[in-house]
Amino acid sequence: MTIRAVVWGENIHERTNDVVAGIYPEGMHATIANALKLDPEISVSWATLEQPEHGLPADRLAQTDVLVWWGHKDHGAVAD
């Protein structure tokens, strides 16, 4: 059975800090997702804070088995 995972990230430091952007040019969320993709039993995608509904509309969450949440700076910007 395939595990359906979504890696969520704020994607703030990658857009505002040149050092972080240099280390994670695709974002920390993409780096984590790419590592999970190495397992053929995991189907993984990613979402970020700036996307509509923070990339996590109800139908997407309903199709998700595992949500990896990577947040650091702007938890207050996440709508309940």
mmCIF file as gemmi writes it, N, C-alpha and C atoms, coordinates in Angstrom:
data_model
loop_
_atom_site.group_PDB
_atom_site.id
_atom_site.type_symbol
_atom_site.label_atom_id
_atom_site.label_alt_id
_atom_site.label_comp_id
_atom_site.label_asym_id
_atom_site.label_entity_id
_atom_site.label_seq_id
_atom_site.pdbx_PDB_ins_code
_atom_site.Cartn_x
_atom_site.Cartn_y
_atom_site.Cartn_z
_atom_site.occupancy
_atom_site.B_iso_or_equiv
_atom_site.pdbx_formal_charge
_atom_site.auth_seq_id
_atom_site.auth_asym_id
_atom_site.pdbx_PDB_model_num
ATOM 1 N N . MET Axp A 1 ? 0.832 -1.183 0 1 0 ? 1 A 1
ATOM 2 C CA . MET Axp A 1 ? 0 0 0 1 0 ? 1 A 1
ATOM 3 C C . MET Axp A 1 ? 0.881 1.253 0 1 0 ? 1 A 1
ATOM 4 N N . THR Axp A 2 ? 0.591 2.165 -0.865 1 0 ? 2 A 1
ATOM 5 C CA . THR Axp A 2 ? 1.35 3.415 -0.954 1 0 ? 2 A 1
ATOM 6 C C . THR Axp A 2 ? 0.92 4.383 0.144 1 0 ? 2 A 1
ATOM 7 N N . ILE Axp A 3 ? 1.886 4.987 0.787 1 0 ? 3 A 1
ATOM 8 C CA . ILE Axp A 3 ? 1.633 6.016 1.794 1 0 ? 3 A 1
ATOM 9 C C . ILE Axp A 3 ? 1.587 7.36 1.079 1 0 ? 3 A 1
ATOM 10 N N . ARG Axp A 4 ? 0.507 8.097 1.28 1 0 ? 4 A 1
ATOM 11 C CA . ARG Axp A 4 ? 0.347 9.415 0.655 1 0 ? 4 A 1
ATOM 12 C C . ARG Axp A 4 ? 0.764 10.489 1.659 1 0 ? 4 A 1
ATOM 13 N N . ALA Axp A 5 ? 1.864 11.162 1.363 1 0 ? 5 A 1
ATOM 14 C CA . ALA Axp A 5 ? 2.419 12.159 2.28 1 0 ? 5 A 1
ATOM 15 C C . ALA Axp A 5 ? 2.425 13.542 1.635 1 0 ? 5 A 1
ATOM 16 N N . VAL Axp A 6 ? 2.206 14.544 2.462 1 0 ? 6 A 1
ATOM 17 C CA . VAL Axp A 6 ? 2.347 15.942 2.052 1 0 ? 6 A 1
ATOM 18 C C . VAL Axp A 6 ? 3.334 16.585 3.015 1 0 ? 6 A 1
ATOM 19 N N . VAL Axp A 7 ? 4.335 17.256 2.475 1 0 ? 7 A 1
ATOM 20 C CA . VAL Axp A 7 ? 5.292 18.004 3.29 1 0 ? 7 A 1
ATOM 21 C C . VAL Axp A 7 ? 4.902 19.475 3.198 1 0 ? 7 A 1
ATOM 22 N N . TRP Axp A 8 ? 4.578 20.064 4.335 1 0 ? 8 A 1
ATOM 23 C CA . TRP Axp A 8 ? 4.172 21.464 4.368 1 0 ? 8 A 1
ATOM 24 C C . TRP Axp A 8 ? 5.316 22.296 4.928 1 0 ? 8 A 1
ATOM 25 N N . GLY Axp A 9 ? 5.539 23.456 4.322 1 0 ? 9 A 1
ATOM 26 C CA . GLY Axp A 9 ? 6.581 24.354 4.802 1 0 ? 9 A 1
ATOM 27 C C . GLY Axp A 9 ? 6.162 25.804 4.704 1 0 ? 9 A 1
ATOM 28 N N . GLU Axp A 10 ? 6.655 26.615 5.614 1 0 ? 10 A 1
ATOM 29 C CA . GLU Axp A 10 ? 6.371 28.054 5.56 1 0 ? 10 A 1
ATOM 30 C C . GLU Axp A 10 ? 6.966 28.688 4.31 1 0 ? 10 A 1
ATOM 31 N N . ASN Axp A 11 ? 8.16 28.26 3.946 1 0 ? 11 A 1
ATOM 32 C CA . ASN Axp A 11 ? 8.858 28.806 2.776 1 0 ? 11 A 1
ATOM 33 C C . ASN Axp A 11 ? 9.164 30.295 2.941 1 0 ? 11 A 1
ATOM 34 N N . ILE Axp A 12 ? 9.427 30.703 4.148 1 0 ? 12 A 1
ATOM 35 C CA . ILE Axp A 12 ? 9.732 32.114 4.406 1 0 ? 12 A 1
ATOM 36 C C . ILE Axp A 12 ? 11.239 32.361 4.374 1 0 ? 12 A 1
ATOM 37 N N . HIS Axp A 13 ? 11.994 31.6 5.157 1 0 ? 13 A 1
ATOM 38 C CA . HIS Axp A 13 ? 13.445 31.808 5.206 1 0 ? 13 A 1
ATOM 39 C C . HIS Axp A 13 ? 14.077 31.63 3.829 1 0 ? 13 A 1
ATOM 40 N N . GLU Axp A 14 ? 13.557 30.685 3.052 1 0 ? 14 A 1
ATOM 41 C CA . GLU Axp A 14 ? 14.107 30.426 1.724 1 0 ? 14 A 1
ATOM 42 C C . GLU Axp A 14 ? 13.902 31.615 0.784 1 0 ? 14 A 1
ATOM 43 N N . ARG Axp A 15 ? 12.862 32.405 1.045 1 0 ? 15 A 1
ATOM 44 C CA . ARG Axp A 15 ? 12.561 33.558 0.197 1 0 ? 15 A 1
ATOM 45 C C . ARG Axp A 15 ? 13.151 34.859 0.731 1 0 ? 15 A 1
ATOM 46 N N . THR Axp A 16 ? 13.535 34.882 2.004 1 0 ? 16 A 1
ATOM 47 C CA . THR Axp A 16 ? 13.977 36.147 2.602 1 0 ? 16 A 1
ATOM 48 C C . THR Axp A 16 ? 15.429 36.15 3.066 1 0 ? 16 A 1
ATOM 49 N N . ASN Axp A 17 ? 16.069 34.992 3.092 1 0 ? 17 A 1
ATOM 50 C CA . ASN Axp A 17 ? 17.437 34.888 3.599 1 0 ? 17 A 1
ATOM 51 C C . ASN Axp A 17 ? 18.306 34.245 2.523 1 0 ? 17 A 1
ATOM 52 N N . ASP Axp A 18 ? 19.267 35.001 2.017 1 0 ? 18 A 1
ATOM 53 C CA . ASP Axp A 18 ? 20.116 34.509 0.923 1 0 ? 18 A 1
ATOM 54 C C . ASP Axp A 18 ? 20.918 33.264 1.301 1 0 ? 18 A 1
ATOM 55 N N . VAL Axp A 19 ? 21.347 33.178 2.546 1 0 ? 19 A 1
ATOM 56 C CA . VAL Axp A 19 ? 22.113 32 2.975 1 0 ? 19 A 1
ATOM 57 C C . VAL Axp A 19 ? 21.227 30.755 2.918 1 0 ? 19 A 1
ATOM 58 N N . VAL Axp A 20 ? 20.03 30.862 3.463 1 0 ? 20 A 1
ATOM 59 C CA . VAL Axp A 20 ? 19.1 29.724 3.453 1 0 ? 20 A 1
ATOM 60 C C . VAL Axp A 20 ? 18.706 29.383 2.019 1 0 ? 20 A 1
ATOM 61 N N . ALA Axp A 21 ? 18.453 30.394 1.208 1 0 ? 21 A 1
ATOM 62 C CA . ALA Axp A 21 ? 18.095 30.153 -0.199 1 0 ? 21 A 1
ATOM 63 C C . ALA Axp A 21 ? 19.218 29.439 -0.938 1 0 ? 21 A 1
ATOM 64 N N . GLY Axp A 22 ? 20.458 29.741 -0.59 1 0 ? 22 A 1
ATOM 65 C CA . GLY Axp A 22 ? 21.59 29.074 -1.22 1 0 ? 22 A 1
ATOM 66 C C . GLY Axp A 22 ? 21.694 27.605 -0.838 1 0 ? 22 A 1
ATOM 67 N N . ILE Axp A 23 ? 21.302 27.294 0.39 1 0 ? 23 A 1
ATOM 68 C CA . ILE Axp A 23 ? 21.353 25.909 0.866 1 0 ? 23 A 1
ATOM 69 C C . ILE Axp A 23 ? 20.142 25.121 0.374 1 0 ? 23 A 1
ATOM 70 N N . TYR Axp A 24 ? 18.986 25.756 0.364 1 0 ? 24 A 1
ATOM 71 C CA . TYR Axp A 24 ? 17.729 25.11 -0.026 1 0 ? 24 A 1
ATOM 72 C C . TYR Axp A 24 ? 17.081 25.884 -1.175 1 0 ? 24 A 1
ATOM 73 N N . PRO Axp A 25 ? 17.657 25.836 -2.369 1 0 ? 25 A 1
ATOM 74 C CA . PRO Axp A 25 ? 17.126 26.639 -3.476 1 0 ? 25 A 1
ATOM 75 C C . PRO Axp A 25 ? 15.686 26.294 -3.86 1 0 ? 25 A 1
ATOM 76 N N . GLU Axp A 26 ? 15.261 25.078 -3.609 1 0 ? 26 A 1
ATOM 77 C CA . GLU Axp A 26 ? 13.875 24.682 -3.891 1 0 ? 26 A 1
ATOM 78 C C . GLU Axp A 26 ? 13.004 24.768 -2.64 1 0 ? 26 A 1
ATOM 79 N N . GLY Axp A 27 ? 13.598 25.137 -1.524 1 0 ? 27 A 1
ATOM 80 C CA . GLY Axp A 27 ? 12.883 25.215 -0.258 1 0 ? 27 A 1
ATOM 81 C C . GLY Axp A 27 ? 13.144 24 0.61 1 0 ? 27 A 1
ATOM 82 N N . MET Axp A 28 ? 13.049 24.204 1.914 1 0 ? 28 A 1
ATOM 83 C CA . MET Axp A 28 ? 13.241 23.089 2.845 1 0 ? 28 A 1
ATOM 84 C C . MET Axp A 28 ? 12.186 22.018 2.631 1 0 ? 28 A 1
ATOM 85 N N . HIS Axp A 29 ? 10.96 22.446 2.337 1 0 ? 29 A 1
ATOM 86 C CA . HIS Axp A 29 ? 9.871 21.489 2.111 1 0 ? 29 A 1
ATOM 87 C C . HIS Axp A 29 ? 10.185 20.564 0.937 1 0 ? 29 A 1
ATOM 88 N N . ALA Axp A 30 ? 10.76 21.102 -0.125 1 0 ? 30 A 1
ATOM 89 C CA . ALA Axp A 30 ? 11.108 20.28 -1.29 1 0 ? 30 A 1
ATOM 90 C C . ALA Axp A 30 ? 12.258 19.333 -0.969 1 0 ? 30 A 1
ATOM 91 N N . THR Axp A 31 ? 13.214 19.786 -0.157 1 0 ? 31 A 1
ATOM 92 C CA . THR Axp A 31 ? 14.328 18.927 0.241 1 0 ? 31 A 1
ATOM 93 C C . THR Axp A 31 ? 13.817 17.733 1.047 1 0 ? 31 A 1
ATOM 94 N N . ILE Axp A 32 ? 12.918 17.987 1.985 1 0 ? 32 A 1
ATOM 95 C CA . ILE Axp A 32 ? 12.332 16.903 2.779 1 0 ? 32 A 1
ATOM 96 C C . ILE Axp A 32 ? 11.519 15.977 1.878 1 0 ? 32 A 1
ATOM 97 N N . ALA Axp A 33 ? 10.702 16.553 0.993 1 0 ? 33 A 1
ATOM 98 C CA . ALA Axp A 33 ? 9.884 15.742 0.077 1 0 ? 33 A 1
ATOM 99 C C . ALA Axp A 33 ? 10.756 14.879 -0.826 1 0 ? 33 A 1
ATOM 100 N N . ASN Axp A 34 ? 11.832 15.448 -1.343 1 0 ? 34 A 1
ATOM 101 C CA . ASN Axp A 34 ? 12.719 14.681 -2.227 1 0 ? 34 A 1
ATOM 102 C C . ASN Axp A 34 ? 13.367 13.505 -1.496 1 0 ? 34 A 1
ATOM 103 N N . ALA Axp A 35 ? 13.67 13.678 -0.221 1 0 ? 35 A 1
ATOM 104 C CA . ALA Axp A 35 ? 14.225 12.565 0.559 1 0 ? 35 A 1
ATOM 105 C C . ALA Axp A 35 ? 13.183 11.462 0.722 1 0 ? 35 A 1
ATOM 106 N N . LEU Axp A 36 ? 11.944 11.838 0.988 1 0 ? 36 A 1
ATOM 107 C CA . LEU Axp A 36 ? 10.885 10.838 1.133 1 0 ? 36 A 1
ATOM 108 C C . LEU Axp A 36 ? 10.604 10.112 -0.175 1 0 ? 36 A 1
ATOM 109 N N . LYS Axp A 37 ? 10.787 10.81 -1.293 1 0 ? 37 A 1
ATOM 110 C CA . LYS Axp A 37 ? 10.545 10.198 -2.607 1 0 ? 37 A 1
ATOM 111 C C . LYS Axp A 37 ? 11.496 9.041 -2.903 1 0 ? 37 A 1
ATOM 112 N N . LEU Axp A 38 ? 12.581 8.939 -2.163 1 0 ? 38 A 1
ATOM 113 C CA . LEU Axp A 38 ? 13.517 7.834 -2.361 1 0 ? 38 A 1
ATOM 114 C C . LEU Axp A 38 ? 12.886 6.491 -1.996 1 0 ? 38 A 1
ATOM 115 N N . ASP Axp A 39 ? 11.845 6.529 -1.184 1 0 ? 39 A 1
ATOM 116 C CA . ASP Axp A 39 ? 11.129 5.308 -0.817 1 0 ? 39 A 1
ATOM 117 C C . ASP Axp A 39 ? 10.005 5.089 -1.823 1 0 ? 39 A 1
ATOM 118 N N . PRO Axp A 40 ? 10.05 4 -2.583 1 0 ? 40 A 1
ATOM 119 C CA . PRO Axp A 40 ? 9.031 3.774 -3.608 1 0 ? 40 A 1
ATOM 120 C C . PRO Axp A 40 ? 7.626 3.549 -3.046 1 0 ? 40 A 1
ATOM 121 N N . GLU Axp A 41 ? 7.519 3.341 -1.746 1 0 ? 41 A 1
ATOM 122 C CA . GLU Axp A 41 ? 6.205 3.121 -1.144 1 0 ? 41 A 1
ATOM 123 C C . GLU Axp A 41 ? 5.576 4.41 -0.624 1 0 ? 41 A 1
ATOM 124 N N . ILE Axp A 42 ? 6.242 5.543 -0.874 1 0 ? 42 A 1
ATOM 125 C CA . ILE Axp A 42 ? 5.713 6.836 -0.44 1 0 ? 42 A 1
ATOM 126 C C . ILE Axp A 42 ? 5.453 7.702 -1.663 1 0 ? 42 A 1
ATOM 127 N N . SER Axp A 43 ? 4.222 8.158 -1.783 1 0 ? 43 A 1
ATOM 128 C CA . SER Axp A 43 ? 3.851 9.149 -2.793 1 0 ? 43 A 1
ATOM 129 C C . SER Axp A 43 ? 3.82 10.488 -2.068 1 0 ? 43 A 1
ATOM 130 N N . VAL Axp A 44 ? 4.668 11.412 -2.479 1 0 ? 44 A 1
ATOM 131 C CA . VAL Axp A 44 ? 4.82 12.649 -1.709 1 0 ? 44 A 1
ATOM 132 C C . VAL Axp A 44 ? 4.655 13.882 -2.586 1 0 ? 44 A 1
ATOM 133 N N . SER Axp A 45 ? 4.047 14.902 -1.989 1 0 ? 45 A 1
ATOM 134 C CA . SER Axp A 45 ? 3.931 16.215 -2.615 1 0 ? 45 A 1
ATOM 135 C C . SER Axp A 45 ? 4.202 17.239 -1.519 1 0 ? 45 A 1
ATOM 136 N N . TRP Axp A 46 ? 4.183 18.508 -1.888 1 0 ? 46 A 1
ATOM 137 C CA . TRP Axp A 46 ? 4.438 19.533 -0.885 1 0 ? 46 A 1
ATOM 138 C C . TRP Axp A 46 ? 3.452 20.681 -1.028 1 0 ? 46 A 1
ATOM 139 N N . ALA Axp A 47 ? 3.363 21.474 0.039 1 0 ? 47 A 1
ATOM 140 C CA . ALA Axp A 47 ? 2.493 22.645 0.081 1 0 ? 47 A 1
ATOM 141 C C . ALA Axp A 47 ? 3.209 23.715 0.895 1 0 ? 47 A 1
ATOM 142 N N . THR Axp A 48 ? 2.841 24.978 0.652 1 0 ? 48 A 1
ATOM 143 C CA . THR Axp A 48 ? 3.48 26.071 1.385 1 0 ? 48 A 1
ATOM 144 C C . THR Axp A 48 ? 2.454 27.086 1.875 1 0 ? 48 A 1
ATOM 145 N N . LEU Axp A 49 ? 2.892 27.882 2.829 1 0 ? 49 A 1
ATOM 146 C CA . LEU Axp A 49 ? 2.053 28.88 3.479 1 0 ? 49 A 1
ATOM 147 C C . LEU Axp A 49 ? 1.4 29.836 2.492 1 0 ? 49 A 1
ATOM 148 N N . GLU Axp A 50 ? 2.127 30.272 1.467 1 0 ? 50 A 1
ATOM 149 C CA . GLU Axp A 50 ? 1.605 31.316 0.577 1 0 ? 50 A 1
ATOM 150 C C . GLU Axp A 50 ? 0.584 30.816 -0.442 1 0 ? 50 A 1
ATOM 151 N N . GLN Axp A 51 ? 0.39 29.513 -0.532 1 0 ? 51 A 1
ATOM 152 C CA . GLN Axp A 51 ? -0.594 28.977 -1.472 1 0 ? 51 A 1
ATOM 153 C C . GLN Axp A 51 ? -2.011 29.216 -0.942 1 0 ? 51 A 1
ATOM 154 N N . PRO Axp A 52 ? -3.006 29.257 -1.836 1 0 ? 52 A 1
ATOM 155 C CA . PRO Axp A 52 ? -4.394 29.363 -1.363 1 0 ? 52 A 1
ATOM 156 C C . PRO Axp A 52 ? -4.7 28.237 -0.365 1 0 ? 52 A 1
ATOM 157 N N . GLU Axp A 53 ? -5.367 28.58 0.714 1 0 ? 53 A 1
ATOM 158 C CA . GLU Axp A 53 ? -5.672 27.64 1.798 1 0 ? 53 A 1
ATOM 159 C C . GLU Axp A 53 ? -4.401 26.992 2.351 1 0 ? 53 A 1
ATOM 160 N N . HIS Axp A 54 ? -3.298 27.714 2.219 1 0 ? 54 A 1
ATOM 161 C CA . HIS Axp A 54 ? -1.978 27.246 2.668 1 0 ? 54 A 1
ATOM 162 C C . HIS Axp A 54 ? -1.597 25.922 2.011 1 0 ? 54 A 1
ATOM 163 N N . GLY Axp A 55 ? -2.166 25.676 0.83 1 0 ? 55 A 1
ATOM 164 C CA . GLY Axp A 55 ? -1.862 24.452 0.089 1 0 ? 55 A 1
ATOM 165 C C . GLY Axp A 55 ? -2.535 23.212 0.644 1 0 ? 55 A 1
ATOM 166 N N . LEU Axp A 56 ? -3.429 23.403 1.618 1 0 ? 56 A 1
ATOM 167 C CA . LEU Axp A 56 ? -4.044 22.26 2.285 1 0 ? 56 A 1
ATOM 168 C C . LEU Axp A 56 ? -5.57 22.343 2.313 1 0 ? 56 A 1
ATOM 169 N N . PRO Axp A 57 ? -6.207 22.389 1.149 1 0 ? 57 A 1
ATOM 170 C CA . PRO Axp A 57 ? -7.67 22.378 1.164 1 0 ? 57 A 1
ATOM 171 C C . PRO Axp A 57 ? -8.187 21.047 1.725 1 0 ? 57 A 1
ATOM 172 N N . ALA Axp A 58 ? -9.414 21.035 2.175 1 0 ? 58 A 1
ATOM 173 C CA . ALA Axp A 58 ? -9.985 19.855 2.836 1 0 ? 58 A 1
ATOM 174 C C . ALA Axp A 58 ? -9.885 18.597 1.984 1 0 ? 58 A 1
ATOM 175 N N . ASP Axp A 59 ? -10.113 18.717 0.675 1 0 ? 59 A 1
ATOM 176 C CA . ASP Axp A 59 ? -10.056 17.519 -0.17 1 0 ? 59 A 1
ATOM 177 C C . ASP Axp A 59 ? -8.638 16.953 -0.248 1 0 ? 59 A 1
ATOM 178 N N . ARG Axp A 60 ? -7.637 17.821 -0.219 1 0 ? 60 A 1
ATOM 179 C CA . ARG Axp A 60 ? -6.255 17.33 -0.241 1 0 ? 60 A 1
ATOM 180 C C . ARG Axp A 60 ? -5.914 16.626 1.071 1 0 ? 60 A 1
ATOM 181 N N . LEU Axp A 61 ? -6.328 17.212 2.173 1 0 ? 61 A 1
ATOM 182 C CA . LEU Axp A 61 ? -6.073 16.577 3.467 1 0 ? 61 A 1
ATOM 183 C C . LEU Axp A 61 ? -6.767 15.221 3.566 1 0 ? 61 A 1
ATOM 184 N N . ALA Axp A 62 ? -7.956 15.119 2.985 1 0 ? 62 A 1
ATOM 185 C CA . ALA Axp A 62 ? -8.688 13.849 3.004 1 0 ? 62 A 1
ATOM 186 C C . ALA Axp A 62 ? -7.951 12.761 2.233 1 0 ? 62 A 1
ATOM 187 N N . GLN Axp A 63 ? -7.104 13.163 1.291 1 0 ? 63 A 1
ATOM 188 C CA . GLN Axp A 63 ? -6.33 12.22 0.48 1 0 ? 63 A 1
ATOM 189 C C . GLN Axp A 63 ? -4.917 12.011 1.027 1 0 ? 63 A 1
ATOM 190 N N . THR Axp A 64 ? -4.656 12.494 2.248 1 0 ? 64 A 1
ATOM 191 C CA . THR Axp A 64 ? -3.317 12.462 2.839 1 0 ? 64 A 1
ATOM 192 C C . THR Axp A 64 ? -3.275 11.505 4.022 1 0 ? 64 A 1
ATOM 193 N N . ASP Axp A 65 ? -2.286 10.615 4.007 1 0 ? 65 A 1
ATOM 194 C CA . ASP Axp A 65 ? -2.079 9.705 5.137 1 0 ? 65 A 1
ATOM 195 C C . ASP Axp A 65 ? -1.144 10.31 6.179 1 0 ? 65 A 1
ATOM 196 N N . VAL Axp A 66 ? -0.113 11.031 5.709 1 0 ? 66 A 1
ATOM 197 C CA . VAL Axp A 66 ? 0.894 11.617 6.603 1 0 ? 66 A 1
ATOM 198 C C . VAL Axp A 66 ? 1.128 13.065 6.198 1 0 ? 66 A 1
ATOM 199 N N . LEU Axp A 67 ? 1.036 13.97 7.162 1 0 ? 67 A 1
ATOM 200 C CA . LEU Axp A 67 ? 1.342 15.38 6.936 1 0 ? 67 A 1
ATOM 201 C C . LEU Axp A 67 ? 2.591 15.718 7.744 1 0 ? 67 A 1
ATOM 202 N N . VAL Axp A 68 ? 3.651 16.12 7.045 1 0 ? 68 A 1
ATOM 203 C CA . VAL Axp A 68 ? 4.883 16.559 7.7 1 0 ? 68 A 1
ATOM 204 C C . VAL Axp A 68 ? 4.828 18.084 7.732 1 0 ? 68 A 1
ATOM 205 N N . TRP Axp A 69 ? 4.859 18.658 8.912 1 0 ? 69 A 1
ATOM 206 C CA . TRP Axp A 69 ? 4.698 20.107 9.079 1 0 ? 69 A 1
ATOM 207 C C . TRP Axp A 69 ? 6.043 20.712 9.444 1 0 ? 69 A 1
ATOM 208 N N . TRP Axp A 70 ? 6.58 21.566 8.556 1 0 ? 70 A 1
ATOM 209 C CA . TRP Axp A 70 ? 7.843 22.239 8.834 1 0 ? 70 A 1
ATOM 210 C C . TRP Axp A 70 ? 7.568 23.729 8.968 1 0 ? 70 A 1
ATOM 211 N N . GLY Axp A 71 ? 7.462 24.194 10.199 1 0 ? 71 A 1
ATOM 212 C CA . GLY Axp A 71 ? 7.231 25.598 10.455 1 0 ? 71 A 1
ATOM 213 C C . GLY Axp A 71 ? 8.24 26.106 11.471 1 0 ? 71 A 1
ATOM 214 N N . HIS Axp A 72 ? 8.514 27.415 11.405 1 0 ? 72 A 1
ATOM 215 C CA . HIS Axp A 72 ? 9.499 27.971 12.325 1 0 ? 72 A 1
ATOM 216 C C . HIS Axp A 72 ? 9.163 29.41 12.707 1 0 ? 72 A 1
ATOM 217 N N . LYS Axp A 73 ? 8.823 30.212 11.717 1 0 ? 73 A 1
ATOM 218 C CA . LYS Axp A 73 ? 8.78 31.653 11.932 1 0 ? 73 A 1
ATOM 219 C C . LYS Axp A 73 ? 7.378 32.245 12.009 1 0 ? 73 A 1
ATOM 220 N N . ASP Axp A 74 ? 6.441 31.708 11.272 1 0 ? 74 A 1
ATOM 221 C CA . ASP Axp A 74 ? 5.18 32.425 11.093 1 0 ? 74 A 1
ATOM 222 C C . ASP Axp A 74 ? 3.946 31.566 11.354 1 0 ? 74 A 1
ATOM 223 N N . HIS Axp A 75 ? 3.951 30.833 12.453 1 0 ? 75 A 1
ATOM 224 C CA . HIS Axp A 75 ? 2.791 29.998 12.788 1 0 ? 75 A 1
ATOM 225 C C . HIS Axp A 75 ? 1.515 30.832 12.898 1 0 ? 75 A 1
ATOM 226 N N . GLY Axp A 76 ? 1.647 32.077 13.318 1 0 ? 76 A 1
ATOM 227 C CA . GLY Axp A 76 ? 0.487 32.946 13.471 1 0 ? 76 A 1
ATOM 228 C C . GLY Axp A 76 ? -0.214 33.274 12.164 1 0 ? 76 A 1
ATOM 229 N N . ALA Axp A 77 ? 0.457 33.084 11.043 1 0 ? 77 A 1
ATOM 230 C CA . ALA Axp A 77 ? -0.147 33.372 9.735 1 0 ? 77 A 1
ATOM 231 C C . ALA Axp A 77 ? -1.006 32.219 9.227 1 0 ? 77 A 1
ATOM 232 N N . VAL Axp A 78 ? -0.975 31.095 9.92 1 0 ? 78 A 1
ATOM 233 C CA . VAL Axp A 78 ? -1.747 29.926 9.493 1 0 ? 78 A 1
ATOM 234 C C . VAL Axp A 78 ? -3.179 30.073 9.986 1 0 ? 78 A 1
ATOM 235 N N . ALA Axp A 79 ? -4.104 30.067 9.036 1 0 ? 79 A 1
ATOM 236 C CA . ALA Axp A 79 ? -5.522 30.168 9.391 1 0 ? 79 A 1
ATOM 237 C C . ALA Axp A 79 ? -6.006 28.833 9.948 1 0 ? 79 A 1
ATOM 238 N N . ASP Axp A 80 ? -6.837 28.892 10.966 1 0 ? 80 A 1
ATOM 239 C CA . ASP Axp A 80 ? -7.424 27.668 11.51 1 0 ? 80 A 1
ATOM 240 C C . ASP Axp A 80 ? -8.484 27.197 10.561 1 0 ? 80 A 1
